[in-house]
Amino acid sequence: MSATSFCIWFTGLPASGKSTLAGAVAEEMRRRGLDPVVLESDAMRRLLTPEPDYSEKERDWFYGAVVELARMFVEKGVPVLIDATGNRRAYRARGRRVLPLFAEVFVDTPLDVCMDRDPKGIYTKGRAGESRTVPGLGASYEAPESPEVFCRGNEPAETGASKVLAFMEERGWIERANG
């Protein structure tokens, strides 16, 4: 396993800013000559569960598959960023058990802010009773108890990315930036 093979899971409510933050971190890693794989949950769902029902059973299977994909990349020396709600701590704990270099980044955004953002319309469907599986509404969201990095959803992505990159530097997962 190379020094750059690790997995960071960006978690938070839907529309919390996980994708924006993971994208900013990936972009900076690429500027530094690293080529992370971003396992983005919406893209992975289209591939793995094209007609998702978001049941507990399906979510357990789906997040297990995402962790196994991350493990395969990490074993090949590729850093992985998981961009996924992972609404239960158990889903993320599986990643921590399977991956030796693993961290959680919690993007803490109040539910009302996420509902106002609602880029995919999932909260609108949840409030209308069309979906009972939206984390934070019909399904619970279990926030990390002690994430390695804590970001607020209202801070600029660059601020959160700086926190995540500083964490990786401190751990020796990536080299410190010049300057």
MODELLER restraints for C-alpha pairs under 7 A, 6 or more apart:
rsr = mdl.restraints
at = mdl.atoms
rsr.add(forms.Gaussian(group=physical.xy_distance, feature=features.Distance(at['CA:1:A'], at['CA:75:A']), mean=5.88, stdev=0.5))
rsr.add(forms.Gaussian(group=physical.xy_distance, feature=features.Distance(at['CA:1:A'], at['CA:76:A']), mean=6.92, stdev=0.5))
rsr.add(forms.Gaussian(group=physical.xy_distance, feature=features.Distance(at['CA:1:A'], at['CA:77:A']), mean=5.51, stdev=0.5))
rsr.add(forms.Gaussian(group=physical.xy_distance, feature=features.Distance(at['CA:2:A'], at['CA:77:A']), mean=5.12, stdev=0.5))
rsr.add(forms.Gaussian(group=physical.xy_distance, feature=features.Distance(at['CA:3:A'], at['CA:173:A']), mean=5.81, stdev=0.5))
rsr.add(forms.Gaussian(group=physical.xy_distance, feature=features.Distance(at['CA:4:A'], at['CA:77:A']), mean=6.50, stdev=0.5))
rsr.add(forms.Gaussian(group=physical.xy_distance, feature=features.Distance(at['CA:4:A'], at['CA:78:A']), mean=6.80, stdev=0.5))
rsr.add(forms.Gaussian(group=physical.xy_distance, feature=features.Distance(at['CA:4:A'], at['CA:79:A']), mean=5.83, stdev=0.5))
rsr.add(forms.Gaussian(group=physical.xy_distance, feature=features.Distance(at['CA:4:A'], at['CA:173:A']), mean=5.36, stdev=0.5))
rsr.add(forms.Gaussian(group=physical.xy_distance, feature=features.Distance(at['CA:4:A'], at['CA:174:A']), mean=6.20, stdev=0.5))
rsr.add(forms.Gaussian(group=physical.xy_distance, feature=features.Distance(at['CA:5:A'], at['CA:74:A']), mean=4.86, stdev=0.5))
rsr.add(forms.Gaussian(group=physical.xy_distance, feature=features.Distance(at['CA:5:A'], at['CA:77:A']), mean=4.59, stdev=0.5))
rsr.add(forms.Gaussian(group=physical.xy_distance, feature=features.Distance(at['CA:5:A'], at['CA:78:A']), mean=5.04, stdev=0.5))
rsr.add(forms.Gaussian(group=physical.xy_distance, feature=features.Distance(at['CA:5:A'], at['CA:79:A']), mean=4.46, stdev=0.5))
rsr.add(forms.Gaussian(group=physical.xy_distance, feature=features.Distance(at['CA:6:A'], at['CA:74:A']), mean=5.89, stdev=0.5))
rsr.add(forms.Gaussian(group=physical.xy_distance, feature=features.Distance(at['CA:6:A'], at['CA:79:A']), mean=4.95, stdev=0.5))
rsr.add(forms.Gaussian(group=physical.xy_distance, feature=features.Distance(at['CA:6:A'], at['CA:80:A']), mean=6.17, stdev=0.5))
rsr.add(forms.Gaussian(group=physical.xy_distance, feature=features.Distance(at['CA:6:A'], at['CA:101:A']), mean=4.79, stdev=0.5))
rsr.add(forms.Gaussian(group=physical.xy_distance, feature=features.Distance(at['CA:6:A'], at['CA:102:A']), mean=5.95, stdev=0.5))
rsr.add(forms.Gaussian(group=physical.xy_distance, feature=features.Distance(at['CA:7:A'], at['CA:70:A']), mean=6.99, stdev=0.5))
rsr.add(forms.Gaussian(group=physical.xy_distance, feature=features.Distance(at['CA:7:A'], at['CA:79:A']), mean=6.03, stdev=0.5))
rsr.add(forms.Gaussian(group=physical.xy_distance, feature=features.Distance(at['CA:7:A'], at['CA:80:A']), mean=4.65, stdev=0.5))
rsr.add(forms.Gaussian(group=physical.xy_distance, feature=features.Distance(at['CA:7:A'], at['CA:81:A']), mean=5.73, stdev=0.5))
rsr.add(forms.Gaussian(group=physical.xy_distance, feature=features.Distance(at['CA:7:A'], at['CA:101:A']), mean=6.26, stdev=0.5))
rsr.add(forms.Gaussian(group=physical.xy_distance, feature=features.Distance(at['CA:7:A'], at['CA:102:A']), mean=4.85, stdev=0.5))
rsr.add(forms.Gaussian(group=physical.xy_distance, feature=features.Distance(at['CA:7:A'], at['CA:103:A']), mean=6.54, stdev=0.5))
rsr.add(forms.Gaussian(group=physical.xy_distance, feature=features.Distance(at['CA:8:A'], at['CA:80:A']), mean=6.41, stdev=0.5))
rsr.add(forms.Gaussian(group=physical.xy_distance, feature=features.Distance(at['CA:8:A'], at['CA:81:A']), mean=4.94, stdev=0.5))
rsr.add(forms.Gaussian(group=physical.xy_distance, feature=features.Distance(at['CA:8:A'], at['CA:82:A']), mean=6.10, stdev=0.5))
rsr.add(forms.Gaussian(group=physical.xy_distance, feature=features.Distance(at['CA:8:A'], at['CA:102:A']), mean=5.69, stdev=0.5))
rsr.add(forms.Gaussian(group=physical.xy_distance, feature=features.Distance(at['CA:8:A'], at['CA:103:A']), mean=4.81, stdev=0.5))
rsr.add(forms.Gaussian(group=physical.xy_distance, feature=features.Distance(at['CA:8:A'], at['CA:104:A']), mean=5.75, stdev=0.5))
rsr.add(forms.Gaussian(group=physical.xy_distance, feature=features.Distance(at['CA:8:A'], at['CA:105:A']), mean=6.99, stdev=0.5))
rsr.add(forms.Gaussian(group=physical.xy_distance, feature=features.Distance(at['CA:9:A'], at['CA:81:A']), mean=5.91, stdev=0.5))
rsr.add(forms.Gaussian(group=physical.xy_distance, feature=features.Distance(at['CA:9:A'], at['CA:82:A']), mean=4.52, stdev=0.5))
rsr.add(forms.Gaussian(group=physical.xy_distance, feature=features.Distance(at['CA:9:A'], at['CA:83:A']), mean=6.19, stdev=0.5))
rsr.add(forms.Gaussian(group=physical.xy_distance, feature=features.Distance(at['CA:9:A'], at['CA:103:A']), mean=6.30, stdev=0.5))
rsr.add(forms.Gaussian(group=physical.xy_distance, feature=features.Distance(at['CA:9:A'], at['CA:104:A']), mean=4.88, stdev=0.5))
rsr.add(forms.Gaussian(group=physical.xy_distance, feature=features.Distance(at['CA:9:A'], at['CA:105:A']), mean=6.03, stdev=0.5))
rsr.add(forms.Gaussian(group=physical.xy_distance, feature=features.Distance(at['CA:10:A'], at['CA:18:A']), mean=5.79, stdev=0.5))
rsr.add(forms.Gaussian(group=physical.xy_distance, feature=features.Distance(at['CA:10:A'], at['CA:22:A']), mean=6.81, stdev=0.5))
rsr.add(forms.Gaussian(group=physical.xy_distance, feature=features.Distance(at['CA:10:A'], at['CA:82:A']), mean=5.94, stdev=0.5))
rsr.add(forms.Gaussian(group=physical.xy_distance, feature=features.Distance(at['CA:10:A'], at['CA:83:A']), mean=5.05, stdev=0.5))
rsr.add(forms.Gaussian(group=physical.xy_distance, feature=features.Distance(at['CA:10:A'], at['CA:84:A']), mean=6.31, stdev=0.5))
rsr.add(forms.Gaussian(group=physical.xy_distance, feature=features.Distance(at['CA:10:A'], at['CA:104:A']), mean=6.09, stdev=0.5))
rsr.add(forms.Gaussian(group=physical.xy_distance, feature=features.Distance(at['CA:10:A'], at['CA:105:A']), mean=4.75, stdev=0.5))
rsr.add(forms.Gaussian(group=physical.xy_distance, feature=features.Distance(at['CA:10:A'], at['CA:106:A']), mean=6.10, stdev=0.5))
rsr.add(forms.Gaussian(group=physical.xy_distance, feature=features.Distance(at['CA:11:A'], at['CA:18:A']), mean=6.47, stdev=0.5))
rsr.add(forms.Gaussian(group=physical.xy_distance, feature=features.Distance(at['CA:11:A'], at['CA:83:A']), mean=6.79, stdev=0.5))
rsr.add(forms.Gaussian(group=physical.xy_distance, feature=features.Distance(at['CA:11:A'], at['CA:84:A']), mean=5.78, stdev=0.5))
rsr.add(forms.Gaussian(group=physical.xy_distance, feature=features.Distance(at['CA:11:A'], at['CA:85:A']), mean=4.84, stdev=0.5))
rsr.add(forms.Gaussian(group=physical.xy_distance, feature=features.Distance(at['CA:11:A'], at['CA:86:A']), mean=6.42, stdev=0.5))
rsr.add(forms.Gaussian(group=physical.xy_distance, feature=features.Distance(at['CA:11:A'], at['CA:105:A']), mean=6.14, stdev=0.5))
rsr.add(forms.Gaussian(group=physical.xy_distance, feature=features.Distance(at['CA:11:A'], at['CA:106:A']), mean=5.13, stdev=0.5))
rsr.add(forms.Gaussian(group=physical.xy_distance, feature=features.Distance(at['CA:11:A'], at['CA:107:A']), mean=6.09, stdev=0.5))
rsr.add(forms.Gaussian(group=physical.xy_distance, feature=features.Distance(at['CA:12:A'], at['CA:18:A']), mean=6.69, stdev=0.5))
rsr.add(forms.Gaussian(group=physical.xy_distance, feature=features.Distance(at['CA:12:A'], at['CA:85:A']), mean=5.34, stdev=0.5))
rsr.add(forms.Gaussian(group=physical.xy_distance, feature=features.Distance(at['CA:12:A'], at['CA:106:A']), mean=5.78, stdev=0.5))
rsr.add(forms.Gaussian(group=physical.xy_distance, feature=features.Distance(at['CA:12:A'], at['CA:107:A']), mean=5.00, stdev=0.5))
rsr.add(forms.Gaussian(group=physical.xy_distance, feature=features.Distance(at['CA:12:A'], at['CA:108:A']), mean=6.06, stdev=0.5))
rsr.add(forms.Gaussian(group=physical.xy_distance, feature=features.Distance(at['CA:13:A'], at['CA:85:A']), mean=5.91, stdev=0.5))
rsr.add(forms.Gaussian(group=physical.xy_distance, feature=features.Distance(at['CA:13:A'], at['CA:135:A']), mean=6.50, stdev=0.5))
rsr.add(forms.Gaussian(group=physical.xy_distance, feature=features.Distance(at['CA:13:A'], at['CA:136:A']), mean=6.76, stdev=0.5))
rsr.add(forms.Gaussian(group=physical.xy_distance, feature=features.Distance(at['CA:13:A'], at['CA:141:A']), mean=7.00, stdev=0.5))
rsr.add(forms.Gaussian(group=physical.xy_distance, feature=features.Distance(at['CA:14:A'], at['CA:85:A']), mean=6.32, stdev=0.5))
rsr.add(forms.Gaussian(group=physical.xy_distance, feature=features.Distance(at['CA:14:A'], at['CA:114:A']), mean=6.72, stdev=0.5))
rsr.add(forms.Gaussian(group=physical.xy_distance, feature=features.Distance(at['CA:15:A'], at['CA:114:A']), mean=4.98, stdev=0.5))
rsr.add(forms.Gaussian(group=physical.xy_distance, feature=features.Distance(at['CA:15:A'], at['CA:117:A']), mean=6.36, stdev=0.5))
rsr.add(forms.Gaussian(group=physical.xy_distance, feature=features.Distance(at['CA:15:A'], at['CA:118:A']), mean=5.98, stdev=0.5))
rsr.add(forms.Gaussian(group=physical.xy_distance, feature=features.Distance(at['CA:16:A'], at['CA:107:A']), mean=6.29, stdev=0.5))
rsr.add(forms.Gaussian(group=physical.xy_distance, feature=features.Distance(at['CA:16:A'], at['CA:108:A']), mean=6.89, stdev=0.5))
rsr.add(forms.Gaussian(group=physical.xy_distance, feature=features.Distance(at['CA:16:A'], at['CA:109:A']), mean=5.23, stdev=0.5))
rsr.add(forms.Gaussian(group=physical.xy_distance, feature=features.Distance(at['CA:16:A'], at['CA:114:A']), mean=5.57, stdev=0.5))
rsr.add(forms.Gaussian(group=physical.xy_distance, feature=features.Distance(at['CA:16:A'], at['CA:153:A']), mean=5.74, stdev=0.5))
rsr.add(forms.Gaussian(group=physical.xy_distance, feature=features.Distance(at['CA:17:A'], at['CA:107:A']), mean=6.72, stdev=0.5))
rsr.add(forms.Gaussian(group=physical.xy_distance, feature=features.Distance(at['CA:17:A'], at['CA:153:A']), mean=5.83, stdev=0.5))
rsr.add(forms.Gaussian(group=physical.xy_distance, feature=features.Distance(at['CA:18:A'], at['CA:83:A']), mean=6.15, stdev=0.5))
rsr.add(forms.Gaussian(group=physical.xy_distance, feature=features.Distance(at['CA:18:A'], at['CA:107:A']), mean=6.25, stdev=0.5))
rsr.add(forms.Gaussian(group=physical.xy_distance, feature=features.Distance(at['CA:19:A'], at['CA:83:A']), mean=5.98, stdev=0.5))
rsr.add(forms.Gaussian(group=physical.xy_distance, feature=features.Distance(at['CA:20:A'], at['CA:157:A']), mean=6.54, stdev=0.5))
rsr.add(forms.Gaussian(group=physical.xy_distance, feature=features.Distance(at['CA:21:A'], at['CA:157:A']), mean=5.24, stdev=0.5))
rsr.add(forms.Gaussian(group=physical.xy_distance, feature=features.Distance(at['CA:21:A'], at['CA:160:A']), mean=6.63, stdev=0.5))
rsr.add(forms.Gaussian(group=physical.xy_distance, feature=features.Distance(at['CA:21:A'], at['CA:161:A']), mean=6.16, stdev=0.5))
rsr.add(forms.Gaussian(group=physical.xy_distance, feature=features.Distance(at['CA:22:A'], at['CA:81:A']), mean=6.83, stdev=0.5))
rsr.add(forms.Gaussian(group=physical.xy_distance, feature=features.Distance(at['CA:22:A'], at['CA:83:A']), mean=6.45, stdev=0.5))
rsr.add(forms.Gaussian(group=physical.xy_distance, feature=features.Distance(at['CA:24:A'], at['CA:157:A']), mean=6.53, stdev=0.5))
rsr.add(forms.Gaussian(group=physical.xy_distance, feature=features.Distance(at['CA:24:A'], at['CA:158:A']), mean=6.73, stdev=0.5))
rsr.add(forms.Gaussian(group=physical.xy_distance, feature=features.Distance(at['CA:24:A'], at['CA:161:A']), mean=6.03, stdev=0.5))
rsr.add(forms.Gaussian(group=physical.xy_distance, feature=features.Distance(at['CA:25:A'], at['CA:161:A']), mean=5.16, stdev=0.5))
rsr.add(forms.Gaussian(group=physical.xy_distance, feature=features.Distance(at['CA:26:A'], at['CA:36:A']), mean=6.32, stdev=0.5))
rsr.add(forms.Gaussian(group=physical.xy_distance, feature=features.Distance(at['CA:29:A'], at['CA:35:A']), mean=6.84, stdev=0.5))
rsr.add(forms.Gaussian(group=physical.xy_distance, feature=features.Distance(at['CA:36:A'], at['CA:78:A']), mean=6.19, stdev=0.5))
rsr.add(forms.Gaussian(group=physical.xy_distance, feature=features.Distance(at['CA:36:A'], at['CA:79:A']), mean=4.79, stdev=0.5))
rsr.add(forms.Gaussian(group=physical.xy_distance, feature=features.Distance(at['CA:36:A'], at['CA:80:A']), mean=5.44, stdev=0.5))
rsr.add(forms.Gaussian(group=physical.xy_distance, feature=features.Distance(at['CA:36:A'], at['CA:81:A']), mean=6.85, stdev=0.5))
rsr.add(forms.Gaussian(group=physical.xy_distance, feature=features.Distance(at['CA:37:A'], at['CA:79:A']), mean=6.35, stdev=0.5))
rsr.add(forms.Gaussian(group=physical.xy_distance, feature=features.Distance(at['CA:37:A'], at['CA:80:A']), mean=4.88, stdev=0.5))
rsr.add(forms.Gaussian(group=physical.xy_distance, feature=features.Distance(at['CA:37:A'], at['CA:81:A']), mean=6.19, stdev=0.5))
rsr.add(forms.Gaussian(group=physical.xy_distance, feature=features.Distance(at['CA:38:A'], at['CA:80:A']), mean=5.89, stdev=0.5))
rsr.add(forms.Gaussian(group=physical.xy_distance, feature=features.Distance(at['CA:38:A'], at['CA:81:A']), mean=4.71, stdev=0.5))
rsr.add(forms.Gaussian(group=physical.xy_distance, feature=features.Distance(at['CA:38:A'], at['CA:82:A']), mean=5.84, stdev=0.5))
rsr.add(forms.Gaussian(group=physical.xy_distance, feature=features.Distance(at['CA:38:A'], at['CA:83:A']), mean=6.94, stdev=0.5))
rsr.add(forms.Gaussian(group=physical.xy_distance, feature=features.Distance(at['CA:39:A'], at['CA:81:A']), mean=6.14, stdev=0.5))
rsr.add(forms.Gaussian(group=physical.xy_distance, feature=features.Distance(at['CA:39:A'], at['CA:82:A']), mean=4.77, stdev=0.5))
rsr.add(forms.Gaussian(group=physical.xy_distance, feature=features.Distance(at['CA:39:A'], at['CA:83:A']), mean=6.00, stdev=0.5))
rsr.add(forms.Gaussian(group=physical.xy_distance, feature=features.Distance(at['CA:40:A'], at['CA:82:A']), mean=6.09, stdev=0.5))
rsr.add(forms.Gaussian(group=physical.xy_distance, feature=features.Distance(at['CA:40:A'], at['CA:83:A']), mean=4.68, stdev=0.5))
rsr.add(forms.Gaussian(group=physical.xy_distance, feature=features.Distance(at['CA:40:A'], at['CA:84:A']), mean=6.21, stdev=0.5))
rsr.add(forms.Gaussian(group=physical.xy_distance, feature=features.Distance(at['CA:41:A'], at['CA:83:A']), mean=6.04, stdev=0.5))
rsr.add(forms.Gaussian(group=physical.xy_distance, feature=features.Distance(at['CA:41:A'], at['CA:84:A']), mean=4.94, stdev=0.5))
rsr.add(forms.Gaussian(group=physical.xy_distance, feature=features.Distance(at['CA:54:A'], at['CA:133:A']), mean=6.28, stdev=0.5))
rsr.add(forms.Gaussian(group=physical.xy_distance, feature=features.Distance(at['CA:60:A'], at['CA:91:A']), mean=6.84, stdev=0.5))
rsr.add(forms.Gaussian(group=physical.xy_distance, feature=features.Distance(at['CA:63:A'], at['CA:86:A']), mean=6.99, stdev=0.5))
rsr.add(forms.Gaussian(group=physical.xy_distance, feature=features.Distance(at['CA:63:A'], at['CA:91:A']), mean=6.00, stdev=0.5))
rsr.add(forms.Gaussian(group=physical.xy_distance, feature=features.Distance(at['CA:67:A'], at['CA:95:A']), mean=5.53, stdev=0.5))
rsr.add(forms.Gaussian(group=physical.xy_distance, feature=features.Distance(at['CA:70:A'], at['CA:80:A']), mean=6.14, stdev=0.5))
rsr.add(forms.Gaussian(group=physical.xy_distance, feature=features.Distance(at['CA:71:A'], at['CA:99:A']), mean=6.26, stdev=0.5))
rsr.add(forms.Gaussian(group=physical.xy_distance, feature=features.Distance(at['CA:74:A'], at['CA:80:A']), mean=6.76, stdev=0.5))
rsr.add(forms.Gaussian(group=physical.xy_distance, feature=features.Distance(at['CA:86:A'], at['CA:92:A']), mean=6.48, stdev=0.5))
rsr.add(forms.Gaussian(group=physical.xy_distance, feature=features.Distance(at['CA:87:A'], at['CA:135:A']), mean=6.41, stdev=0.5))
rsr.add(forms.Gaussian(group=physical.xy_distance, feature=features.Distance(at['CA:87:A'], at['CA:140:A']), mean=6.78, stdev=0.5))
rsr.add(forms.Gaussian(group=physical.xy_distance, feature=features.Distance(at['CA:87:A'], at['CA:141:A']), mean=4.52, stdev=0.5))
rsr.add(forms.Gaussian(group=physical.xy_distance, feature=features.Distance(at['CA:87:A'], at['CA:142:A']), mean=5.73, stdev=0.5))
rsr.add(forms.Gaussian(group=physical.xy_distance, feature=features.Distance(at['CA:88:A'], at['CA:141:A']), mean=6.18, stdev=0.5))
rsr.add(forms.Gaussian(group=physical.xy_distance, feature=features.Distance(at['CA:88:A'], at['CA:142:A']), mean=5.23, stdev=0.5))
rsr.add(forms.Gaussian(group=physical.xy_distance, feature=features.Distance(at['CA:89:A'], at['CA:142:A']), mean=5.84, stdev=0.5))
rsr.add(forms.Gaussian(group=physical.xy_distance, feature=features.Distance(at['CA:89:A'], at['CA:144:A']), mean=6.51, stdev=0.5))
rsr.add(forms.Gaussian(group=physical.xy_distance, feature=features.Distance(at['CA:96:A'], at['CA:102:A']), mean=5.60, stdev=0.5))
rsr.add(forms.Gaussian(group=physical.xy_distance, feature=features.Distance(at['CA:103:A'], at['CA:148:A']), mean=5.81, stdev=0.5))
rsr.add(forms.Gaussian(group=physical.xy_distance, feature=features.Distance(at['CA:104:A'], at['CA:147:A']), mean=5.07, stdev=0.5))
rsr.add(forms.Gaussian(group=physical.xy_distance, feature=features.Distance(at['CA:104:A'], at['CA:148:A']), mean=5.56, stdev=0.5))
rsr.add(forms.Gaussian(group=physical.xy_distance, feature=features.Distance(at['CA:104:A'], at['CA:149:A']), mean=6.57, stdev=0.5))
rsr.add(forms.Gaussian(group=physical.xy_distance, feature=features.Distance(at['CA:105:A'], at['CA:147:A']), mean=5.86, stdev=0.5))
rsr.add(forms.Gaussian(group=physical.xy_distance, feature=features.Distance(at['CA:105:A'], at['CA:148:A']), mean=6.18, stdev=0.5))
rsr.add(forms.Gaussian(group=physical.xy_distance, feature=features.Distance(at['CA:105:A'], at['CA:149:A']), mean=4.71, stdev=0.5))
rsr.add(forms.Gaussian(group=physical.xy_distance, feature=features.Distance(at['CA:105:A'], at['CA:150:A']), mean=5.86, stdev=0.5))
rsr.add(forms.Gaussian(group=physical.xy_distance, feature=features.Distance(at['CA:106:A'], at['CA:144:A']), mean=6.80, stdev=0.5))
rsr.add(forms.Gaussian(group=physical.xy_distance, feature=features.Distance(at['CA:106:A'], at['CA:147:A']), mean=6.14, stdev=0.5))
rsr.add(forms.Gaussian(group=physical.xy_distance, feature=features.Distance(at['CA:106:A'], at['CA:149:A']), mean=6.37, stdev=0.5))
rsr.add(forms.Gaussian(group=physical.xy_distance, feature=features.Distance(at['CA:106:A'], at['CA:150:A']), mean=5.04, stdev=0.5))
rsr.add(forms.Gaussian(group=physical.xy_distance, feature=features.Distance(at['CA:106:A'], at['CA:151:A']), mean=6.02, stdev=0.5))
rsr.add(forms.Gaussian(group=physical.xy_distance, feature=features.Distance(at['CA:107:A'], at['CA:150:A']), mean=6.42, stdev=0.5))
rsr.add(forms.Gaussian(group=physical.xy_distance, feature=features.Distance(at['CA:107:A'], at['CA:151:A']), mean=4.87, stdev=0.5))
rsr.add(forms.Gaussian(group=physical.xy_distance, feature=features.Distance(at['CA:107:A'], at['CA:152:A']), mean=5.59, stdev=0.5))
rsr.add(forms.Gaussian(group=physical.xy_distance, feature=features.Distance(at['CA:107:A'], at['CA:153:A']), mean=5.63, stdev=0.5))
rsr.add(forms.Gaussian(group=physical.xy_distance, feature=features.Distance(at['CA:108:A'], at['CA:151:A']), mean=6.08, stdev=0.5))
rsr.add(forms.Gaussian(group=physical.xy_distance, feature=features.Distance(at['CA:108:A'], at['CA:152:A']), mean=4.88, stdev=0.5))
rsr.add(forms.Gaussian(group=physical.xy_distance, feature=features.Distance(at['CA:108:A'], at['CA:153:A']), mean=5.51, stdev=0.5))
rsr.add(forms.Gaussian(group=physical.xy_distance, feature=features.Distance(at['CA:109:A'], at['CA:152:A']), mean=6.04, stdev=0.5))
rsr.add(forms.Gaussian(group=physical.xy_distance, feature=features.Distance(at['CA:109:A'], at['CA:153:A']), mean=4.57, stdev=0.5))
rsr.add(forms.Gaussian(group=physical.xy_distance, feature=features.Distance(at['CA:111:A'], at['CA:136:A']), mean=6.77, stdev=0.5))
rsr.add(forms.Gaussian(group=physical.xy_distance, feature=features.Distance(at['CA:115:A'], at['CA:123:A']), mean=5.71, stdev=0.5))
rsr.add(forms.Gaussian(group=physical.xy_distance, feature=features.Distance(at['CA:122:A'], at['CA:134:A']), mean=6.93, stdev=0.5))
rsr.add(forms.Gaussian(group=physical.xy_distance, feature=features.Distance(at['CA:123:A'], at['CA:134:A']), mean=6.97, stdev=0.5))
rsr.add(forms.Gaussian(group=physical.xy_distance, feature=features.Distance(at['CA:125:A'], at['CA:131:A']), mean=5.64, stdev=0.5))
rsr.add(forms.Gaussian(group=physical.xy_distance, feature=features.Distance(at['CA:126:A'], at['CA:132:A']), mean=5.95, stdev=0.5))
rsr.add(forms.Gaussian(group=physical.xy_distance, feature=features.Distance(at['CA:126:A'], at['CA:134:A']), mean=6.25, stdev=0.5))
rsr.add(forms.Gaussian(group=physical.xy_distance, feature=features.Distance(at['CA:126:A'], at['CA:137:A']), mean=6.82, stdev=0.5))
rsr.add(forms.Gaussian(group=physical.xy_distance, feature=features.Distance(at['CA:132:A'], at['CA:138:A']), mean=4.49, stdev=0.5))
rsr.add(forms.Gaussian(group=physical.xy_distance, feature=features.Distance(at['CA:132:A'], at['CA:139:A']), mean=6.86, stdev=0.5))
rsr.add(forms.Gaussian(group=physical.xy_distance, feature=features.Distance(at['CA:133:A'], at['CA:139:A']), mean=4.95, stdev=0.5))
rsr.add(forms.Gaussian(group=physical.xy_distance, feature=features.Distance(at['CA:135:A'], at['CA:141:A']), mean=5.33, stdev=0.5))
rsr.add(forms.Gaussian(group=physical.xy_distance, feature=features.Distance(at['CA:149:A'], at['CA:163:A']), mean=6.97, stdev=0.5))
rsr.add(forms.Gaussian(group=physical.xy_distance, feature=features.Distance(at['CA:149:A'], at['CA:164:A']), mean=6.36, stdev=0.5))
rsr.add(forms.Gaussian(group=physical.xy_distance, feature=features.Distance(at['CA:151:A'], at['CA:160:A']), mean=5.60, stdev=0.5))
rsr.add(forms.Gaussian(group=physical.xy_distance, feature=features.Distance(at['CA:168:A'], at['CA:174:A']), mean=5.74, stdev=0.5))
rsr.add(forms.Gaussian(group=physical.xy_distance, feature=features.Distance(at['CA:169:A'], at['CA:175:A']), mean=5.82, stdev=0.5))
rsr.add(forms.Gaussian(group=physical.xy_distance, feature=features.Distance(at['CA:169:A'], at['CA:176:A']), mean=5.48, stdev=0.5))
